[in-house]
Amino acid sequence: MPEGDTVWLTAHRLHAALSGRALTVGELRVPQLATTDLSGETVTEVLARGKHILTRLASGYTLHSHLRMDGSWYLTRAGQRPRRHPEHMIRAQLGNAEWLATGYRVHDLQVVATGAEPELVGHLGPDLLGPDWDLDRAVANLRRVPEAEIGQALLDQRNLAGIGNLYKCEALFVRGIDPRTRVDQLDVSMHLYGWGGAATDPGFTLTPVLHGRDGKGRGDFNSGRFDDAELDRLIEASELEMDPAKRNAMTAARLAGQYQDEIKRADEHQALANKRRHRMGQRVPHGGGDQTAHPVGQCEADEPRQALGLR
C-alpha cells in the first residue's frame, strides 16, 4: 500500500498542476458519483491527510480519494491521452487548460462539504508529514493500549497517520526492536523523537521526503545505499518535477554517467556466479539472471533504475 510519503508527494504534484485553475474536465467514473460533474469548479488546494487525498474546491466542497493497495494518480499534458493503465481502470479525471490528472483505481471517492472533512479523516492521529504533527499526542495515543504489539500499534492510523508495513519494518529494524514487543515495554517517546515534519534527528525520521536515511532522504534503511550527494539532489529534484518526460530525462542523464561502472561490475558478478554454478552442475535459468540465488549482484545492477522509477 502506498504510504504517507507517497501520498504526500502525489498530493504535492496534484496541487502544483491543479490549484488555482478552473477544471475543464471533472469526471468521476464510479456508480454513486456517475452524474457528478466537477467541470467549471476551481481547485483551491490538494493536500494529504495520512493516506487520504483531499482536493478542495472554491465552491466549498472537497473530493476525497484513497490509493489503498493499487490506486494512483497520473499527470499528463492537456490534450494528451493518458496511457499509464487501461482505460477501464480510470475512476476519476480532473483537468484544466494545462494538465490532466487521471486517477487509476483510486478508492473511496466522495464529494463532501469541506467543513465535513472530519467525518472522513477526523479519526486519524497526528500526521507525520502534516502541520498537525504532535509527538506528545502520538505517544499518548500509542500508550492507550499498553498491551498492544508495537508493530500493530504503529499501523493503527488512529495513533499516528501515514505509516504502513514498509516504514513500520524499517523503523523497528533501525531501532533493533522486535515488532511483537508490547508498547508498555518501550519508551515510545524516546523512539519517536525525530519523527514527523518537524524532525530534528534525520537519522531516525520516517519522512524520507524531508530527511530520510543518512539525512539524504532516499532508500530504505536495510536495503541499498547511495553515497553520491549529487545523485541525491537529482533524485529530490526529479521527484518534485511534475512532467514525467522531464523526470525521465533528468534521471536518465545522471544514470548514464554515474552508474555504468557499477552496473557493469554487477553483470560481471552475475556471469562469474553462473560459471561457478555450471562447474557445480547446477542449472542456470535462461537469460543468465537469478535474483533468488544472487540477490546482491541483481540488487547492484537494478537499484539505480528501481530507485528512480525507471523500471
C-alpha positions as CSV (number, residue, x, y, z in Angstrom):
1,M,0.0,0.0,0.0
2,P,1.3,3.5,-0.8
3,E,2.4,5.0,2.5
4,G,2.3,8.6,3.8
5,D,5.3,9.9,1.9
6,T,4.0,8.6,-1.4
7,V,0.6,10.1,-0.8
8,W,2.2,13.4,0.3
9,L,4.2,13.5,-2.9
10,T,1.1,12.6,-5.0
11,A,-0.9,15.4,-3.4
12,H,2.1,17.8,-3.9
13,R,2.2,17.2,-7.6
14,L,-1.6,17.4,-8.0
15,H,-1.6,20.7,-6.1
16,A,1.0,22.1,-8.4
17,A,-0.9,21.0,-11.5
18,L,-4.5,21.8,-10.5
19,S,-4.6,24.5,-7.8
20,G,-5.8,28.0,-8.8
21,R,-7.2,26.7,-12.1
22,A,-10.7,26.0,-13.3
23,L,-11.5,22.4,-14.2
24,T,-12.4,21.8,-17.8
25,V,-12.6,18.1,-17.1
26,G,-14.2,16.8,-13.9
27,E,-15.4,13.2,-14.4
28,L,-15.9,10.6,-11.6
29,R,-16.4,7.1,-13.0
30,V,-17.9,5.3,-10.1
31,P,-21.7,4.4,-9.9
32,Q,-22.5,6.6,-6.9
33,L,-21.0,9.7,-8.5
34,A,-21.7,9.0,-12.1
35,T,-23.9,12.1,-12.5
36,T,-21.5,14.4,-10.7
37,D,-19.7,16.9,-13.0
38,L,-16.9,18.9,-11.5
39,S,-16.1,20.9,-14.6
40,G,-16.2,24.6,-14.0
41,E,-15.1,24.2,-10.4
42,T,-11.8,25.9,-9.3
43,V,-9.4,23.8,-7.3
44,T,-8.0,25.8,-4.4
45,E,-5.8,23.1,-2.7
46,V,-4.8,19.5,-2.9
47,L,-3.4,18.1,0.3
48,A,-2.7,14.7,2.0
49,R,-4.0,13.7,5.4
50,G,-2.3,10.5,6.4
51,K,-3.0,8.2,3.4
52,H,-6.0,10.2,2.2
53,I,-6.0,12.9,-0.6
54,L,-8.3,15.9,-0.3
55,T,-8.9,18.0,-3.3
56,R,-10.6,21.2,-2.2
57,L,-12.8,23.3,-4.4
58,A,-13.7,27.0,-4.3
59,S,-17.4,26.1,-4.1
60,G,-16.8,24.8,-0.6
61,Y,-16.7,21.1,-1.5
62,T,-13.9,18.5,-1.3
63,L,-13.2,15.5,-3.4
64,H,-11.8,12.7,-1.3
65,S,-9.8,9.8,-2.6
66,H,-7.6,7.0,-1.2
67,L,-5.0,4.9,-3.1
68,R,-5.3,1.8,-1.0
69,M,-3.2,-1.0,-2.5
70,D,-3.4,-0.3,-6.2
71,G,-4.5,3.2,-6.8
72,S,-2.5,6.0,-8.4
73,W,-2.9,9.5,-9.9
74,Y,-1.1,10.1,-13.1
75,L,-0.4,13.5,-14.8
76,T,-0.3,14.2,-18.5
77,R,-0.4,17.4,-20.5
78,A,-3.8,18.6,-21.5
79,G,-4.9,17.1,-24.8
80,Q,-2.7,14.0,-24.4
81,R,-4.4,10.7,-23.9
82,P,-3.3,9.0,-20.7
83,R,-1.8,5.6,-21.3
84,R,-0.5,4.6,-17.9
85,H,-3.0,1.8,-17.5
86,P,-6.0,0.5,-19.5
87,E,-8.9,2.9,-19.6
88,H,-11.3,0.7,-17.8
89,M,-9.2,1.3,-14.6
90,I,-9.9,5.0,-14.7
91,R,-12.0,6.1,-11.8
92,A,-11.6,9.9,-12.0
93,Q,-10.2,12.6,-14.3
94,L,-9.6,16.2,-13.3
95,G,-8.2,18.5,-16.0
96,N,-7.6,22.1,-16.8
97,A,-6.0,24.0,-19.7
98,E,-2.5,22.7,-18.9
99,W,-2.8,19.4,-17.1
100,L,-4.9,16.3,-16.9
101,A,-4.9,14.2,-13.7
102,T,-6.1,10.7,-14.1
103,G,-7.0,8.5,-11.1
104,Y,-6.5,4.9,-11.8
105,R,-8.2,2.5,-9.4
106,V,-8.5,5.2,-6.8
107,H,-10.9,4.3,-4.0
108,D,-13.4,5.8,-1.6
109,L,-14.3,8.6,-4.0
110,Q,-16.6,11.0,-2.2
111,V,-17.7,14.6,-2.6
112,V,-18.4,16.3,0.7
113,A,-18.6,19.8,2.1
114,T,-15.2,20.9,3.1
115,G,-16.4,21.5,6.6
116,A,-17.4,17.9,6.8
117,E,-13.9,16.5,6.1
118,P,-13.5,15.4,9.8
119,E,-16.2,12.8,9.1
120,L,-13.7,11.2,6.7
121,V,-10.3,11.8,8.3
122,G,-11.1,13.1,11.8
123,H,-10.3,9.6,13.3
124,L,-6.7,9.9,12.2
125,G,-3.9,10.5,14.6
126,P,-1.3,13.3,14.0
127,D,0.1,13.1,10.5
128,L,3.9,12.5,10.3
129,L,4.1,14.8,7.3
130,G,1.3,17.2,8.2
131,P,1.3,20.6,10.0
132,D,-0.6,18.9,12.8
133,W,2.3,16.5,13.8
134,D,2.3,16.3,17.6
135,L,4.8,14.0,19.3
136,D,3.1,14.1,22.7
137,R,-0.3,13.2,21.2
138,A,1.2,10.4,19.2
139,V,2.9,8.9,22.3
140,A,-0.3,9.3,24.3
141,N,-2.3,7.5,21.5
142,L,0.2,4.6,21.4
143,R,0.1,4.2,25.2
144,R,-3.7,3.9,25.3
145,V,-3.4,0.2,24.7
146,P,-0.3,-0.7,26.6
147,E,-0.6,-4.5,25.9
148,A,-0.6,-3.9,22.1
149,E,2.3,-5.1,20.0
150,I,4.4,-2.1,18.8
151,G,4.2,-3.3,15.2
152,Q,0.4,-3.3,15.1
153,A,0.2,-0.1,17.1
154,L,2.3,1.8,14.5
155,L,0.0,0.6,11.7
156,D,-3.1,1.9,13.6
157,Q,-3.8,5.2,11.8
158,R,-5.7,6.4,14.9
159,N,-2.4,6.6,16.7
160,L,-0.4,8.4,14.1
161,A,-1.1,8.7,10.4
162,G,0.9,7.7,7.4
163,I,2.8,4.5,8.4
164,G,2.5,1.3,6.5
165,N,4.3,-2.0,6.6
166,L,7.4,-0.6,4.9
167,Y,8.2,2.1,7.4
168,K,7.0,0.0,10.3
169,C,9.5,-2.6,9.4
170,E,12.3,-0.2,8.6
171,A,11.9,1.9,11.6
172,L,11.8,-1.0,14.0
173,F,14.8,-2.6,12.2
174,V,16.8,0.6,12.7
175,R,16.0,0.7,16.4
176,G,16.6,-3.0,16.9
177,I,13.0,-3.6,18.2
178,D,11.1,-6.8,17.7
179,P,7.7,-5.8,16.3
180,R,6.0,-8.2,18.7
181,T,7.3,-6.2,21.7
182,R,4.5,-4.7,23.9
183,V,4.1,-1.0,23.9
184,D,4.4,-0.8,27.6
185,Q,7.9,-2.4,27.4
186,L,9.2,0.5,25.4
187,D,10.0,4.2,26.0
188,V,7.9,5.2,22.9
189,S,8.6,8.9,23.4
190,M,12.3,8.3,23.0
191,H,11.9,6.1,20.0
192,L,9.5,8.5,18.3
193,Y,11.8,11.5,18.9
194,G,12.8,13.0,15.5
195,W,9.8,11.6,13.6
196,G,7.5,13.8,11.6
197,G,7.6,17.0,9.6
198,A,9.5,19.0,12.3
199,A,12.1,16.3,12.7
200,T,15.5,17.4,14.1
201,D,17.0,13.9,14.1
202,P,17.3,13.0,10.4
203,G,18.9,9.6,11.1
204,F,15.7,8.3,12.6
205,T,12.9,10.2,10.9
206,L,10.1,8.4,9.0
207,T,9.7,11.3,6.5
208,P,12.1,10.5,3.6
209,V,10.8,13.4,1.5
210,L,12.2,15.7,4.1
211,H,15.1,13.8,5.7
212,G,15.4,10.1,5.4
213,R,18.2,7.6,5.8
214,D,21.5,9.2,6.4
215,G,19.9,12.7,6.1
216,K,19.7,12.2,2.3
217,G,16.1,11.3,2.0
218,R,16.2,8.3,-0.2
219,G,16.3,4.5,0.1
220,D,15.3,2.0,2.8
221,F,17.4,1.6,6.0
222,N,18.3,-2.0,5.4
223,S,18.4,-2.3,1.6
224,G,20.6,-0.2,-0.7
225,R,22.7,3.0,-0.2
226,F,23.5,6.0,-2.3
227,D,26.7,7.8,-1.3
228,D,26.6,10.4,-4.0
229,A,25.4,13.9,-2.9
230,E,24.8,15.0,-6.5
231,L,22.6,12.0,-7.2
232,D,20.7,12.6,-4.0
233,R,20.0,16.1,-5.1
234,L,18.9,14.9,-8.5
235,I,16.5,12.4,-7.1
236,E,14.9,15.0,-4.9
237,A,14.5,17.5,-7.8
238,S,13.2,14.8,-10.2
239,E,10.6,13.5,-7.8
240,L,9.2,17.0,-7.4
241,E,9.1,17.5,-11.2
242,M,5.5,17.0,-12.4
243,D,6.2,16.3,-16.1
244,P,7.1,12.5,-16.4
245,A,9.1,13.2,-19.6
246,K,11.3,15.7,-17.8
247,R,11.7,13.4,-14.8
248,N,12.9,10.6,-17.0
249,A,15.3,12.9,-18.9
250,M,16.8,14.2,-15.6
251,T,17.4,10.8,-14.1
252,A,18.5,9.0,-17.3
253,A,21.1,11.7,-17.9
254,R,22.6,11.1,-14.5
255,L,22.4,7.4,-14.7
256,A,24.2,7.3,-18.0
257,G,27.4,8.6,-16.3
258,Q,27.2,7.6,-12.7
259,Y,26.2,4.0,-12.5
260,Q,27.6,2.4,-15.7
261,D,30.7,1.0,-13.8
262,E,28.6,-0.3,-11.0
263,I,26.1,-1.9,-13.4
264,K,28.9,-3.4,-15.4
265,R,30.5,-4.9,-12.3
266,A,27.2,-6.3,-11.2
267,D,26.8,-8.0,-14.6
268,E,30.3,-9.4,-14.3
269,H,29.5,-10.7,-10.9
270,Q,26.4,-12.5,-12.3
271,A,28.4,-14.0,-15.1
272,L,31.1,-15.3,-12.6
273,A,28.3,-16.7,-10.4
274,N,26.8,-18.5,-13.3
275,K,30.1,-20.1,-14.2
276,R,30.5,-21.3,-10.7
277,R,27.1,-22.9,-10.8
278,H,27.9,-24.6,-14.1
279,R,31.0,-26.1,-12.6
280,M,28.9,-27.3,-9.7
281,G,26.4,-28.9,-12.2
282,Q,23.6,-26.5,-11.3
283,R,21.2,-25.3,-14.0
284,V,21.4,-21.6,-14.9
285,P,18.0,-20.1,-15.9
286,H,17.5,-18.8,-19.5
287,G,18.9,-15.3,-19.7
288,G,21.5,-15.8,-17.1
289,G,19.8,-14.0,-14.3
290,D,18.8,-15.5,-10.9
291,Q,17.5,-13.0,-8.4
292,T,16.9,-15.5,-5.7
293,A,20.3,-17.2,-5.9
294,H,22.3,-14.0,-6.2
295,P,20.3,-11.1,-4.7
296,V,23.4,-8.9,-4.1
297,G,24.5,-8.8,-7.7
298,Q,21.0,-8.3,-9.0
299,C,20.4,-5.5,-6.5
300,E,23.5,-3.7,-7.5
301,A,22.5,-3.8,-11.2
302,D,18.9,-2.8,-10.7
303,E,18.9,-0.5,-7.7
304,P,19.6,2.8,-9.6
305,R,16.7,2.1,-12.0
306,Q,14.3,0.9,-9.4
307,A,15.1,3.8,-7.0
308,L,14.5,6.4,-9.7
309,G,11.3,4.9,-11.0
310,L,12.7,3.9,-14.4
311,R,11.6,0.3,-14.1
